[in-house]
Structure formats: C-alpha cells, structure tokens
Amino acid sequence: MNLFIKSQMRRFITLIDTLYDNRVRVVISAETPLDRLFDITDKPTGLADSERTLMDDLNIKHGSNEAAANYFTGDEEAFAFDRTISRLFEMQKKEYWEQWAKHR
C-alpha cells in the first residue's frame, strides 16, 4: 500500500485502530511482510482530485502555507502507518491474545 491510495489506507488504518482499541483478535493474510506493508517512500507528485476539491472548498491556494499542511504532504499518514505496523506486530503476540480472553 502506498500514498497513491490514501483513502483506502486511511480506512485500513481506522480498521486496525478499532480492532486494537477493542482488543479484537484478528487473523490477516498479506502478500508482503508487515514491515513492508506500507510504502511511503514514493509520494505522489500532484494532488488527488479529492484533495483539490478540499483545497477549493477551504479556499487554499496551491503553494501556500496551508497547502503544506500535514494532510496534503502525507506526513500524517506516515505517522499513522508506523502506529498501525506497531499495533499489528503487538496483535500477533501471545500476550495480546491472552489479554483478549480476560476481557470477554
């Protein structure tokens, strides 16, 4: 997954956050190891249509200080990706699975 599919990434991150916060046990299969699940090194050079629409709605001009906000740079996603990977690793641990049984 990468920053070219921000909407899908945010939904996945929200799903993992919700499962983690509610101590849900989940089994996930992926084609890639967890530490390579997110690729944030290749950032989009332009804005997605949804981001352009948001900028228009907020009257933000391209190149302005407001346009450099975390929402448009991908910095927010990078932080969320790191948190999600950390949570996924924790959710694999025996202690996490045993903790779930205590809160049933």
QUIDA-V516848 format. One record per residue. N is the residue number from 1. PHI is phi in whole degrees, -180 to 180 (none if undefined). PSI is psi in whole degrees, -180 to 180 (none if undefined). OMEGA is omega in degrees with one decimal (* if undefined). Layout:
N:PHI:PSI:OMEGA  N:PHI:PSI:OMEGA
This chain:
1:none:147:-178.8  2:-145:-179:-175.8  3:-72:-6:177.3  4:-75:-16:178.8  5:-123:58:-175.0  6:-57:-43:-176.6  7:-61:-47:178.7  8:-65:-38:178.7  9:-62:-45:-179.4  10:-63:-40:178.7  11:-65:-42:178.3  12:-63:-45:179.1  13:-61:-43:178.6  14:-63:-41:177.5  15:-60:-49:-178.9  16:-64:-42:177.6  17:-58:-44:-178.7  18:-66:-45:178.3  19:-61:-44:-179.0  20:-64:-48:-178.1  21:-62:-29:-179.3  22:-100:12:177.3  23:54:40:-179.8  24:-83:136:174.7  25:-88:133:-177.7  26:-142:146:175.9  27:-113:125:-177.3  28:-125:139:175.4  29:-114:137:179.4  30:-140:155:179.3  31:-77:-13:-176.1  32:-129:153:176.7  33:-63:155:-178.1  34:-55:-41:-176.2  35:-70:-7:175.7  36:-121:17:-177.5  37:-65:-41:-179.7  38:-109:134:175.4  39:-117:100:-178.4  40:-105:10:179.5  41:-78:-29:-178.7  42:-100:95:-177.5  43:-93:143:176.2  44:-60:142:-180.0  45:-84:-24:179.8  46:-117:-175:179.6  47:-99:146:174.1  48:-72:160:179.8  49:-57:-40:-179.4  50:-65:-35:178.5  51:-72:-38:176.0  52:-63:-42:178.9  53:-62:-44:178.6  54:-62:-43:178.7  55:-62:-42:177.2  56:-63:-45:-179.7  57:-61:-36:-178.8  58:-91:3:-179.8  59:57:44:178.8  60:-101:128:-179.8  61:-89:140:177.9  62:-61:133:-179.5  63:91:-6:179.5  64:-81:170:177.4  65:-60:-38:-179.8  66:-65:-34:-179.7  67:-70:-18:178.6  68:-87:8:-179.4  69:-62:155:-178.9  70:-52:-33:-177.4  71:-60:-38:-174.9  72:-93:-16:-176.8  73:-93:-19:-177.1  74:91:-1:179.7  75:-62:-39:179.5  76:-62:-42:179.4  77:-65:-39:179.8  78:-60:-44:177.3  79:-64:-45:-179.1  80:-65:-37:177.8  81:-61:-48:-179.9  82:-59:-43:179.2  83:-64:-42:-178.8  84:-65:-44:178.2  85:-61:-44:178.6  86:-59:-44:179.9  87:-66:-40:179.1  88:-63:-41:176.0  89:-63:-43:179.4  90:-65:-37:-178.5  91:-68:-13:177.1  92:-86:-17:-174.1  93:-73:149:178.7  94:-58:-40:-178.8  95:-61:-39:178.9  96:-64:-46:-178.6  97:-66:-38:177.6  98:-70:-35:178.2  99:-62:-37:179.9  100:-59:-42:-178.5  101:-62:-32:-180.0  102:-71:-24:-175.3  103:-106:14:179.7  104:-71:none:*
